[in-house]
């Protein structure tokens, strides 16, 4: 009897190993949801006030927000004569908790009470403009990814208000809105008001703690409004020539108007 021929082994294909499916079984896979975007990193030193080196000038004070997400708006706060930048930063960071508040230092007054109690001023509008440019460059250097400096808010107290108003016609594109506390009335000539408006100036909020301030603010407001700039005056009885928390509710109530959110 002839030996039995062994069966021929045919390799099995991968397709043959796959389970049999019908057309009904071949349903499309559900689309894959993209991963959620990574949460933005908080700004360095969030919630703190820090000294920031400024080329050619004294250190600025910067208040960093503990709230909000980048890019943060920027508020520039110019202090009064015989004042400190930290005082302005500490006040305005409470008004604008999601903003970066930049407070240029100015120059030391030789009549400061003591070495432990230094006071500062700004020499002139030109000097403040130069220091402002250097301070903004330093802010970009240290916090650039976290800030938006295209359009900013100017706040000034007394001399800081006066010099801010002097600079306004030349800085309106970057500072179209201003808060001027106990000062900043005299520079608003018709020529300056028109230049401010033509360059993009929109609204000016005057905050007064004395009757004389209110009288001068009304005169400045009439000139500004003739050139299309919106104005508002907030009186804070008893505050005097300064800035304290008596002004806080008045300032906060005026913010929707200042930013055009009043309907």
C-alpha positions as CSV (number, residue, x, y, z in Angstrom):
1,X,0.0,0.0,0.0
2,X,1.4,3.4,-1.0
3,X,2.2,5.7,1.8
4,X,-0.4,8.4,2.5
5,X,0.6,11.8,1.1
6,X,0.7,14.4,3.9
7,X,-1.7,17.4,3.4
8,X,-0.2,20.6,2.0
9,X,0.0,23.3,4.6
10,X,-1.2,26.7,3.2
11,X,-0.2,29.8,5.3
12,X,-3.1,31.5,6.9
13,X,-3.5,35.1,6.0
14,X,-4.1,37.9,8.6
15,X,-7.4,38.5,6.9
16,X,-8.5,35.0,7.6
17,X,-7.6,35.4,11.2
18,X,-9.8,38.5,11.5
19,X,-13.3,37.9,12.9
20,X,-16.0,37.9,10.3
21,X,-18.0,41.2,10.2
22,X,-21.1,42.3,8.4
23,X,-21.8,45.7,7.0
24,X,-24.0,46.5,10.0
25,X,-21.0,45.8,12.3
26,X,-18.8,48.2,10.4
27,X,-19.9,51.4,12.2
28,X,-17.6,54.4,12.1
29,X,-15.6,55.1,15.3
30,X,-16.7,58.0,17.4
31,X,-14.6,61.1,16.7
32,X,-11.8,61.7,19.2
33,X,-12.3,64.8,21.3
34,X,-9.2,67.1,21.2
35,X,-7.5,67.4,24.5
36,X,-8.5,70.5,26.5
37,X,-6.1,73.4,26.2
38,X,-3.6,73.6,28.9
39,X,-4.5,76.1,31.6
40,X,-2.4,79.3,31.2
41,X,0.4,79.6,33.7
42,X,-0.2,82.3,36.3
43,X,1.8,85.4,36.0
44,X,5.0,85.3,38.1
45,X,4.7,86.8,41.6
46,X,0.9,86.7,41.3
47,X,-0.8,88.8,44.0
48,X,2.4,90.5,45.0
49,X,3.9,94.0,44.7
50,X,7.5,93.8,43.4
51,X,10.3,96.2,42.6
52,X,11.3,96.2,38.9
53,X,14.7,97.4,37.7
54,X,14.3,100.2,35.1
55,X,17.3,101.2,33.0
56,X,18.4,104.7,33.8
57,X,15.8,105.2,36.5
58,X,14.9,104.1,40.0
59,X,13.1,100.9,40.4
60,X,9.4,100.9,39.5
61,X,6.8,99.2,41.6
62,X,4.6,96.6,39.9
63,X,1.5,95.1,41.4
64,X,0.8,91.7,39.9
65,X,-2.7,90.3,39.8
66,X,-3.9,87.3,41.7
67,X,-7.0,87.0,39.5
68,X,-7.7,86.8,35.8
69,X,-5.7,85.2,32.9
70,X,-3.1,86.4,30.6
71,X,-2.8,88.7,28.8
72,X,-3.5,91.1,31.6
73,X,-4.4,94.7,31.0
74,X,-2.0,97.3,32.2
75,X,-2.7,100.3,34.4
76,X,-0.1,103.0,34.8
77,X,-0.4,104.9,38.1
78,X,1.5,108.1,38.6
79,X,1.8,109.3,42.2
80,X,1.6,112.8,43.8
81,X,4.5,115.0,44.8
82,X,6.1,113.9,48.0
83,X,4.7,110.5,47.6
84,X,5.7,106.9,47.0
85,X,4.9,104.6,44.1
86,X,4.0,101.7,46.4
87,X,1.2,103.7,47.8
88,X,-0.4,104.2,44.4
89,X,0.1,100.6,43.4
90,X,-1.4,99.3,46.6
91,X,-4.6,101.5,46.1
92,X,-5.2,100.8,42.4
93,X,-4.5,97.1,42.5
94,X,-7.6,96.8,44.7
95,X,-9.6,98.7,42.1
96,X,-8.3,96.6,39.2
97,X,-7.6,93.1,40.6
98,X,-7.0,91.5,37.2
99,X,-4.6,94.1,35.9
100,X,-0.9,94.7,36.1
101,X,-0.4,98.1,37.8
102,X,2.8,99.8,36.9
103,X,4.0,102.7,39.2
104,X,7.0,104.7,38.0
105,X,9.2,105.9,40.9
106,X,10.3,109.3,39.8
107,X,13.2,111.1,41.6
108,X,13.9,111.3,45.4
109,X,13.0,114.5,47.1
110,X,15.9,115.9,49.1
111,X,13.5,117.0,51.8
112,X,12.2,113.4,52.5
113,X,11.5,112.9,56.2
114,X,14.4,110.4,56.6
115,X,16.3,107.7,54.8
116,X,13.8,105.2,56.1
117,X,10.9,107.4,54.9
118,X,11.8,108.4,51.3
119,X,9.4,110.5,49.2
120,X,9.5,111.0,45.5
121,X,8.3,113.4,42.7
122,X,8.5,113.7,38.9
123,X,10.7,116.5,37.6
124,X,8.6,117.3,34.5
125,X,6.3,115.9,31.9
126,X,9.3,115.2,29.6
127,X,11.1,113.4,32.5
128,X,8.0,111.3,33.2
129,X,7.6,110.4,29.6
130,X,11.2,109.2,29.4
131,X,10.8,107.2,32.6
132,X,7.4,105.8,31.4
133,X,9.0,104.5,28.1
134,X,11.8,102.8,30.1
135,X,9.4,101.4,32.6
136,X,7.2,99.9,29.9
137,X,10.3,98.4,28.2
138,X,11.2,96.8,31.5
139,X,7.7,95.5,32.0
140,X,7.8,93.8,28.6
141,X,11.2,92.4,29.5
142,X,10.0,90.8,32.7
143,X,6.3,90.1,32.0
144,X,5.9,90.3,28.2
145,X,4.0,87.0,27.7
146,X,1.5,87.9,30.4
147,X,0.5,91.5,29.5
148,X,-1.2,93.6,26.9
149,X,0.3,97.1,26.5
150,X,-1.4,98.0,23.2
151,X,-4.1,100.1,25.1
152,X,-3.6,101.0,28.7
153,X,-5.3,103.1,31.4
154,X,-3.6,106.2,33.0
155,X,-4.4,107.0,36.6
156,X,-2.8,109.9,38.4
157,X,-3.0,111.7,41.7
158,X,-2.2,115.4,42.0
159,X,1.1,115.9,40.2
160,X,0.7,112.5,38.5
161,X,-2.7,113.7,37.3
162,X,-1.3,117.1,36.1
163,X,1.6,115.5,34.2
164,X,-0.6,112.8,32.8
165,X,-2.9,115.5,31.3
166,X,0.2,117.2,29.9
167,X,1.2,114.0,28.2
168,X,-2.3,113.0,27.1
169,X,-2.3,114.7,23.6
170,X,0.9,112.7,22.8
171,X,-0.1,109.4,24.4
172,X,-3.8,109.2,23.5
173,X,-3.4,106.1,21.3
174,X,-2.1,104.1,24.2
175,X,-4.0,105.9,26.9
176,X,-7.4,106.8,25.5
177,X,-9.0,106.8,29.0
178,X,-7.7,108.5,32.2
179,X,-8.6,108.8,35.8
180,X,-7.3,112.1,37.2
181,X,-7.6,112.5,41.0
182,X,-7.3,116.0,42.6
183,X,-5.5,117.5,39.6
184,X,-5.0,117.4,35.9
185,X,-7.4,120.3,35.0
186,X,-5.2,123.1,33.8
187,X,-3.5,121.4,30.8
188,X,-6.9,121.0,29.0
189,X,-6.7,123.9,26.6
190,X,-8.8,123.7,23.5
191,X,-5.6,122.7,21.5
192,X,-4.7,119.9,23.9
193,X,-8.3,118.6,24.1
194,X,-8.6,118.6,20.3
195,X,-5.2,116.8,20.0
196,X,-6.2,114.2,22.6
197,X,-9.5,113.6,20.8
198,X,-7.9,113.5,17.3
199,X,-5.4,110.9,18.5
200,X,-8.0,108.6,20.0
201,X,-8.7,110.0,23.4
202,X,-12.2,108.9,24.6
203,X,-13.0,109.5,28.2
204,X,-11.6,111.3,31.3
205,X,-12.8,110.7,34.8
206,X,-12.1,113.4,37.4
207,X,-12.2,112.5,41.1
208,X,-12.2,115.4,43.5
209,X,-12.0,115.6,47.3
210,X,-12.1,119.4,47.5
211,X,-14.5,122.0,46.2
212,X,-11.7,123.9,44.3
213,X,-10.9,120.7,42.4
214,X,-14.5,120.2,41.4
215,X,-14.7,123.8,40.0
216,X,-11.6,123.3,37.9
217,X,-12.8,119.9,36.8
218,X,-16.0,121.3,35.5
219,X,-14.1,123.9,33.4
220,X,-11.8,121.2,32.0
221,X,-14.8,119.0,31.3
222,X,-16.6,121.7,29.2
223,X,-13.5,122.0,27.0
224,X,-13.0,118.3,26.6
225,X,-16.7,117.7,25.7
226,X,-16.6,120.4,23.0
227,X,-14.1,118.2,21.3
228,X,-16.0,115.0,21.7
229,X,-14.2,113.6,24.8
230,X,-16.6,112.1,27.4
231,X,-16.1,113.4,30.9
232,X,-17.4,112.5,34.4
233,X,-16.8,114.1,37.8
234,X,-17.0,112.2,41.0
235,X,-17.0,114.3,44.2
236,X,-15.8,112.6,47.4
237,X,-16.7,115.0,50.3
238,X,-14.2,115.1,53.1
239,X,-11.4,113.3,51.2
240,X,-9.3,116.4,50.8
241,X,-6.2,116.7,48.6
242,X,-5.3,113.0,48.5
243,X,-6.7,109.6,47.7
244,X,-8.2,107.2,50.2
245,X,-10.8,104.5,50.4
246,X,-13.6,107.0,50.6
247,X,-13.1,107.3,46.9
248,X,-13.3,103.6,46.2
249,X,-17.1,103.1,45.7
250,X,-17.3,106.3,43.6
251,X,-14.4,105.1,41.3
252,X,-15.9,101.6,41.0
253,X,-19.3,103.0,40.2
254,X,-17.8,105.0,37.4
255,X,-15.8,102.2,35.7
256,X,-18.6,100.9,33.4
257,X,-19.0,104.4,32.1
258,X,-15.2,104.8,31.7
259,X,-14.9,101.7,29.6
260,X,-18.0,102.3,27.6
261,X,-20.0,99.5,29.3
262,X,-22.8,101.8,30.5
263,X,-25.2,100.9,27.6
